Amino acid sequence: MNKPKLDHIGIAVRSLDAAKVYEALGLKIEHVETVETQKVKTAFLSVGDSNLELLEPTEPDSAVAKFIEKRGEGIHHICLRVDNIEEHLEALKAQGYRLINEAPVPGAHGSRVAFLHPSAGNGVLIELSEAINHPEERSEEGSAEPSR
Ligand SMILES: [Zn+2]
């Protein structure tokens, strides 16, 4: 397994207008997507090799809406990009870490994601993400995939 990389930091916001402060800093929204499984609308702003992911709840019963209700807007999770999400989930389970998703669910950008329980991350909600449609990111790892 390759070493995980910081994919993004997820920030819970009431509205994606929260992107304005980052735009004032020179960042740009590069991708907006509604993730039905998480009941959120997301906006990605790339910052070097990583991203900021703004999360606006689309339903009052979404996890992000409940987070904002309880703790206010702010940093919600960190996401590590991995190359074999199932292997990581199994290794974590075997070591007794509590998972929210025992199996990957669809995430933004066609990725497959899984969340660890915040108790496993000392209060930090950790998301694992395996990109499936970013062949350009994989090639730098020297993967065995044939180039197109
Ligand atoms: Zn995320």
Residues whose N, C-alpha, C, O or C-beta is under 5 A from the ligand:
A	BS01	ZN	G10 E53 C79 E127
